[in-house]
Amino acid sequence: MPLDGKLPDIDTSVAHPARRYNYWLGGKDNFAADRESGDAIAAAFPGMVIAARENRKFLRRAVRFLAADAGLRQFLDVGTGIPTTPNLHEVAQDVDPSARVVYVDNDPIVLAHANALLTGTDQGVTTYVDADVRDPARILAEARETLDFDRPIGLTLLAIMHFVPDADGAHTHVAELVDALPPGSYLALTHATGDFIPPEVVAEMAKRDARSKSPVVDRDRAAFARFFDGLELVEPGIVTVARWREDTEDGDRPADETVSLYGAVARKP
Ligand SMILES: C[S@@+](CC[C@H](N)C(=O)[O-])C[C@H]1O[C@@H](n2cnc3c(N)ncnc32)[C@H](O)[C@@H]1O
């Protein structure tokens, strides 16, 4: 059901990342400003809708890897987004119903939909924290109420850090979250990049995104890799989200220039 006009505390005057992403994924929880911005960016970069969907497929494969192969039973997901089936807890609890998940986002529309994220199994736990990734101390304090920081945790930061510029301390905030995790924990992170797109297309996308609430900051491979400093990348290392363990995904894999999002998973030694 379209939400237009039903949630007065939500700012509908500019595009918001959570709602525009929901539009690209084919959801209904978005407003005119989100759709206009989403269409304008997709007109400049036709791979956008495929990229958004591939990012979501990465989430499924990465969380399944973390739960089934790495044996994790606890997850801290920052920048959760509007509920989209399957949600992270559904993937993790499909492997083990006792998995515990803390979701974090700073957008009021995600908070408004949080109940749909709190539908886990009887054996597991899911909780929601309304917080900003630029406030890691608060996120960690709240997460400690649900997760045991003496046991490995999967920290997932999927398609969020490109909304945080260097001037806001993007790498420092991620490092602070990773520092708090015990050895054997993992970081999974995906991020927009201009590395595969002609510079004039990158510039046009930035122009069309400039008025949105959080304009995207593309990062190159070296800047992306810095999020994983001190961690051990698992195979296949840093690739576009569509290429990460692509053999476990059905269907044709889109080209890197279509996807334009880096993805990687790494273990904390
Ligand atoms: C593109 S969506 C990605 C959703 C989901 N992680 C996924 O990959 O499918 C980005 C999410 O990050 C959230 N976000 C952006 N900046 C944030 C910040 N500074 N703190 C917390 N959440 C933020 C947005 O509200 C949005 O829900």
The ligand as a MOL file (V3000), in Angstrom:
LIG
                    3D

  0  0  0     0  0            999 V3000
M  V30 BEGIN CTAB
M  V30 COUNTS 27 29 0 0 0
M  V30 BEGIN ATOM
M  V30 1 C 20.5020 1.3420 0.5260 0
M  V30 2 S 19.8010 0.9500 2.0820 0 CHG=1
M  V30 3 C 20.5010 -0.6630 2.3750 0
M  V30 4 C 19.5970 -1.5980 3.1840 0
M  V30 5 C 20.1890 -2.9660 3.4710 0
M  V30 6 N 21.3790 -2.8470 4.3300 0
M  V30 7 C 20.5550 -3.7090 2.2320 0
M  V30 8 O 21.7490 -3.7300 1.8820 0
M  V30 9 O 19.6910 -4.2650 1.5620 0 CHG=-1
M  V30 10 C 20.7730 1.9850 3.1710 0
M  V30 11 C 20.2270 2.0760 4.5770 0
M  V30 12 O 21.2000 2.7330 5.4040 0
M  V30 13 C 20.5150 3.6410 6.2430 0
M  V30 14 N 21.4370 4.7170 6.6200 0
M  V30 15 C 21.9880 5.6680 5.8290 0
M  V30 16 N 22.7900 6.4740 6.5400 0
M  V30 17 C 22.7350 6.0120 7.8210 0
M  V30 18 C 23.3500 6.4300 9.0380 0
M  V30 19 N 24.1790 7.4870 9.0800 0
M  V30 20 N 23.0950 5.7170 10.1700 0
M  V30 21 C 22.2440 4.6560 10.1540 0
M  V30 22 N 21.6340 4.2230 9.0190 0
M  V30 23 C 21.8770 4.8890 7.8730 0
M  V30 24 C 19.3650 4.1580 5.4090 0
M  V30 25 O 18.3300 4.7090 6.2200 0
M  V30 26 C 18.9590 2.9030 4.6780 0
M  V30 27 O 17.9690 2.1900 5.3690 0
M  V30 END ATOM
M  V30 BEGIN BOND
M  V30 1 1 1 2
M  V30 2 1 2 3
M  V30 3 1 2 10
M  V30 4 1 3 4
M  V30 5 1 4 5
M  V30 6 1 5 6
M  V30 7 1 5 7
M  V30 8 2 7 8
M  V30 9 1 7 9
M  V30 10 1 10 11
M  V30 11 1 11 12
M  V30 12 1 11 26
M  V30 13 1 12 13
M  V30 14 1 13 14
M  V30 15 1 13 24
M  V30 16 1 14 15
M  V30 17 1 14 23
M  V30 18 2 15 16
M  V30 19 1 16 17
M  V30 20 1 17 18
M  V30 21 2 17 23
M  V30 22 1 18 19
M  V30 23 2 18 20
M  V30 24 1 20 21
M  V30 25 2 21 22
M  V30 26 1 22 23
M  V30 27 1 24 25
M  V30 28 1 24 26
M  V30 29 1 26 27
M  V30 END BOND
M  V30 END CTAB
M  END
